[in-house]
Amino acid sequence: MAEHMTRQTNPDRFEISVEGQSAAFVHFADHDGRRIFFRTETAPEFSGQGLADKVVEHALEITRQEGLRIVSVCPYVRTWLATHEGYGDAVDAATPAMLAAIPRR
């Protein structure tokens, strides 16, 4: 099973594809030195394979490498952060201004 991570725009997201098919993604918005993660989704046919876990970990690592702070309003990312050590020093709580920066569908 060939997996490939990419960063997409319009909308901004990190995505993992399997055999050329989009399998899971995490949406984000950058605002004032912070990356706000607000939605994670896995395609039903790829559910249960740990792909959301992989794409979230990748997204958080890239965010740290880029020197941005992590803000999670997505329940999946929040749970991921609570169960994985080493990110607490890079996480900020959401503010009203950050929530306003999240694109509306």
N, C-alpha and C positions, 0 to 999 in steps of 0.2 A: 504494500500500500504506500504509494509515493505521496508524501505530504509536502506542502509548500506554503510558507508564510509570506504575506505581502502587506504593505500599507497602502490603503486605497483613499481616494478623496471623493468628495461629492456623493455621499457623505463621508466624513472622516471616520476611518475604521481600520483596525488590524484584522486580517482575515487569514484563515487557514483553508487551503483547498486540498482535496484528496482526488488524485487521478484527474485533475483539471476541473473538478466540481467544487463550488463554494460549499464548505462544510460547516464552518462556524465563524463568528465574528464578534468583535467588541467595538461598539461605537464610542467616540470620544469628541470632546470639544476642548480646544486649548484657550485658556483665558488667564491673562495676567501671571504668567510663569507657572501655571498649573494645568495639568491635563485632567479633565473631568470625564470619568467613565460613567456612562449613563444607560447602556443597554448591551446585553450579551445574548446571543441567539445561536442555536445549533439547528441545522436542517434536520427534520425528523428522521430521515434515512441514515443519519450519522450519529444519532443520539446514543448515549451510553458508551462511547468509545474514548472518552477523555479529551476530546478535541477542544472543547471550551476551556478546559484547564490549561491546555498547551497554548492556546492563543492569548489567554489572559496573562499567563506567565511571560510570554514573549512581549506583549504590549507593556507590561510593567517594567521589564528589563530595559526596553528601548527608552521608555519614559525617563528612567533613572539616568541612562547614558546621555540623554539629551539635557540633563540638568533640570528637569521639570519636577514639580511636586505632584503627588498623586491625590486625587479627590475622587471618591467613589460614591455615586448615588445609585449605582446598579447593585441590586441585592446579591447577584452572583459574585461580582468583584469584591464586594464587602465581605462576604463569607470566605472567599479565597484568601483575602488579606488576613482575616482572623485566624486562619488555620495554617498559615505559612509564615515562618519567622523571617526577620531580616528586612522588613519593609516599613516597620512602624515609624522610623525616623524620617521617612519620606512622605508620610500621609498627612493631609490636612482635612479638617472638617469643611463641609460645604457651607457657603454663605449665600444670602439672597442674590448677590451679584453673580456668583458662579452659577446658580440655578437659572438665572435669567440668560446666561450665555449658551445654554443648551438649546440647540435648534429644535423648533417645533415642527411636527409633521403636517 
